[in-house]
Amino acid sequence: MGSGSEGWNAAARRLAELEPAQRRKSRDFGLLYDIAMKEGPGLLGSMGIDRERASDLITDLLLRQLDKLIVAKIPFPFFVTSVKNKGRDWLRKTRREVVSEPKVDRAGTQDEASEAVVHLRAVWQTLTPKEREIFSALQAGEDRDGIARSLRTSRANIDQLISRARKRLKDGGYA
């Protein structure tokens, strides 16, 4: 963390002493912004988020959560955690929007494939939104520990949800 964390913590302490209306006009806010743009994209890049999106997420975090970021007991680590959470939230949101149904092998006749798709969609809809999100993440190659971290739950809970979902899929004719 080095000088970025020291600079962040010092600027955050000075900003906390100012009136809320004066904080964004202060040079210290500019310093926080510069440090955030230096440190933040690397944190989000490790999650697969491109630099432009990372900049947008970090700017949004600074503008919406400035008061929380500067009054934290140890401001820089709180900033790091907040950036990672913001990235996870964005990934979860986009994953829900993009991946809504599993892929289907379309072997056989057109009628058989159409019936299989209809049946699979019906079975897929029997899963809870969280179970669908977990299966989508697994399909995308994410491991169970990573899924547990991104959903802020335990690995055992993820395993239990997968077990229940597999039973439901098995009862629907897919396993």
Backbone torsions as a table, in degrees:
resi	resn	phi	psi	omega
1	MET	NA	-43.4	170.4
2	GLY	53.4	-140.4	-173.7
3	SER	-66.0	-27.9	177.0
4	GLY	-60.4	-42.0	-179.6
5	SER	-71.9	-39.7	179.2
6	GLU	-64.9	-44.5	178.0
7	GLY	-63.2	-41.4	179.2
8	TRP	-62.7	-48.9	-177.6
9	ASN	-61.4	-42.2	179.7
10	ALA	-66.0	-45.8	179.7
11	ALA	-64.8	-38.9	-180.0
12	ALA	-63.8	-41.4	178.6
13	ARG	-62.8	-41.8	179.6
14	ARG	-66.6	-40.5	178.6
15	LEU	-64.5	-36.6	-178.9
16	ALA	-62.6	-26.0	179.4
17	GLU	-78.7	-17.9	-178.7
18	LEU	-83.1	159.6	172.2
19	GLU	-66.2	143.2	-178.6
20	PRO	-51.5	-37.4	-178.8
21	ALA	-67.3	-23.7	-177.3
22	GLN	-92.4	-12.5	-171.4
23	ARG	-62.3	-45.9	-176.4
24	ARG	-73.6	-14.1	178.9
25	LYS	-90.3	-10.5	-175.2
26	SER	-77.4	151.3	174.5
27	ARG	-64.0	-29.0	178.9
28	ASP	-65.3	-32.0	175.2
29	PHE	-64.2	-41.6	175.9
30	GLY	-60.4	-39.1	177.8
31	LEU	-64.4	-45.3	177.1
32	LEU	-58.9	-43.2	-179.8
33	TYR	-60.7	-45.6	-179.8
34	ASP	-61.8	-44.0	179.2
35	ILE	-65.0	-42.4	-179.7
36	ALA	-61.2	-40.8	-179.1
37	MET	-75.0	-19.7	175.7
38	LYS	-82.2	-44.1	-173.6
39	GLU	-88.5	-40.0	-171.0
40	GLY	-63.0	-47.6	-178.1
41	PRO	-58.5	-31.0	176.5
42	GLY	-66.9	-39.1	178.2
43	LEU	-63.2	-43.1	-177.8
44	LEU	-80.3	-28.1	177.1
45	GLY	-62.3	-33.4	178.3
46	SER	-68.4	-14.7	177.0
47	MET	-95.7	0.0	-179.9
48	GLY	89.7	16.4	179.8
49	ILE	-95.3	128.4	-177.1
50	ASP	-68.9	161.6	-174.1
51	ARG	-60.1	-41.0	-179.0
52	GLU	-64.8	-45.7	178.2
53	ARG	-64.9	-39.6	178.4
54	ALA	-59.8	-43.7	178.2
55	SER	-60.5	-42.4	178.1
56	ASP	-62.3	-44.6	-178.9
57	LEU	-65.4	-40.2	-179.4
58	ILE	-68.8	-42.9	177.6
59	THR	-60.8	-44.7	178.3
60	ASP	-60.2	-43.3	178.8
61	LEU	-60.9	-47.0	-179.4
62	LEU	-62.2	-42.9	-177.1
63	LEU	-71.2	-38.1	-176.6
64	ARG	-86.9	-29.4	-171.7
65	GLN	-119.3	18.6	-175.5
66	LEU	-53.3	-48.0	-176.8
67	ASP	-59.0	-41.3	178.7
68	LYS	-69.5	-36.4	-177.5
69	LEU	-68.0	-30.8	-175.5
70	ILE	-93.5	-18.8	-179.1
71	VAL	-97.6	0.8	177.4
72	ALA	-61.0	150.6	-178.2
73	LYS	-57.3	-46.3	175.1
74	ILE	-124.8	95.1	-168.2
75	PRO	-59.4	-43.5	-173.7
76	PHE	-66.6	-47.9	176.4
77	PRO	-59.9	-33.3	176.3
78	PHE	-65.3	-40.0	175.8
79	PHE	-60.3	-46.9	-179.0
80	VAL	-58.7	-47.4	179.2
81	THR	-62.2	-41.6	-179.6
82	SER	-64.2	-40.6	178.5
83	VAL	-63.7	-46.0	179.6
84	LYS	-62.1	-42.1	178.1
85	ASN	-64.2	-40.4	178.1
86	LYS	-61.2	-42.9	177.9
87	GLY	-63.8	-44.6	178.2
88	ARG	-61.9	-43.2	178.6
89	ASP	-59.7	-43.8	-179.6
90	TRP	-65.3	-42.6	178.5
91	LEU	-63.0	-43.2	178.8
92	ARG	-61.3	-44.3	-179.8
93	LYS	-63.0	-46.8	-178.8
94	THR	-69.8	-33.0	177.9
95	ARG	-63.7	-40.7	178.9
96	ARG	-64.1	-38.1	-178.4
97	GLU	-73.3	-38.0	-173.6
98	VAL	-85.8	-48.2	-174.8
99	VAL	-101.7	103.4	-179.3
100	SER	-116.0	-21.2	-179.7
101	GLU	-141.5	147.3	178.0
102	PRO	-72.1	162.7	177.6
103	LYS	-74.1	152.3	-178.5
104	VAL	-122.8	134.2	174.2
105	ASP	-78.1	119.8	-174.0
106	ARG	-97.9	40.9	176.9
107	ALA	-74.0	153.8	179.5
108	GLY	97.4	-168.9	-178.4
109	THR	-73.3	167.1	178.8
110	GLN	-61.0	-41.8	179.7
111	ASP	-63.6	-42.5	178.8
112	GLU	-63.3	-42.2	179.3
113	ALA	-64.2	-41.9	179.4
114	SER	-64.2	-42.5	177.8
115	GLU	-63.1	-41.3	180.0
116	ALA	-63.4	-41.6	179.8
117	VAL	-64.2	-44.9	179.6
118	VAL	-61.6	-45.3	-179.7
119	HIS	-64.0	-44.6	-179.7
120	LEU	-63.2	-40.6	177.4
121	ARG	-62.6	-40.2	179.2
122	ALA	-64.4	-43.4	179.0
123	VAL	-66.2	-43.4	179.7
124	TRP	-57.4	-38.3	-179.1
125	GLN	-72.1	-15.8	176.8
126	THR	-75.5	-17.6	178.2
127	LEU	-77.8	150.3	176.4
128	THR	-72.3	160.5	177.1
129	PRO	-56.2	-38.0	179.3
130	LYS	-66.9	-40.9	177.8
131	GLU	-64.0	-41.1	177.8
132	ARG	-63.2	-40.1	179.1
133	GLU	-63.1	-41.7	-180.0
134	ILE	-65.6	-46.3	179.1
135	PHE	-64.4	-36.9	176.9
136	SER	-63.8	-41.1	178.7
137	ALA	-65.5	-41.7	177.0
138	LEU	-62.1	-42.2	178.8
139	GLN	-62.5	-33.1	179.9
140	ALA	-79.3	-3.8	175.7
141	GLY	99.0	5.0	179.5
142	GLU	-76.5	142.8	179.1
143	ASP	-85.9	165.2	-175.0
144	ARG	-63.8	-36.7	178.5
145	ASP	-65.2	-40.9	177.9
146	GLY	-65.4	-39.0	177.4
147	ILE	-63.9	-43.6	179.4
148	ALA	-60.0	-43.8	178.7
149	ARG	-63.2	-45.4	-176.8
150	SER	-68.3	-27.9	178.0
151	LEU	-94.0	1.1	179.1
152	ARG	54.5	53.7	177.8
153	THR	-144.0	-179.2	-177.9
154	SER	-88.6	159.2	176.0
155	ARG	-61.8	-38.4	179.7
156	ALA	-61.6	-38.2	178.1
157	ASN	-65.7	-41.6	177.5
158	ILE	-61.9	-45.5	178.7
159	ASP	-59.4	-41.4	179.2
160	GLN	-64.7	-44.1	179.2
161	LEU	-63.2	-39.9	178.2
162	ILE	-65.2	-42.1	179.4
163	SER	-60.2	-47.1	178.7
164	ARG	-63.3	-41.6	-179.2
165	ALA	-65.9	-41.5	178.7
166	ARG	-62.4	-38.2	177.2
167	LYS	-62.6	-43.7	178.9
168	ARG	-63.2	-40.9	177.9
169	LEU	-66.7	-39.5	178.5
170	LYS	-62.5	-43.7	177.5
171	ASP	-62.2	-25.9	178.9
172	GLY	-87.7	-1.1	177.5
173	GLY	100.0	5.3	177.9
174	TYR	-122.4	131.5	176.9
175	ALA	-156.5	NA	NA
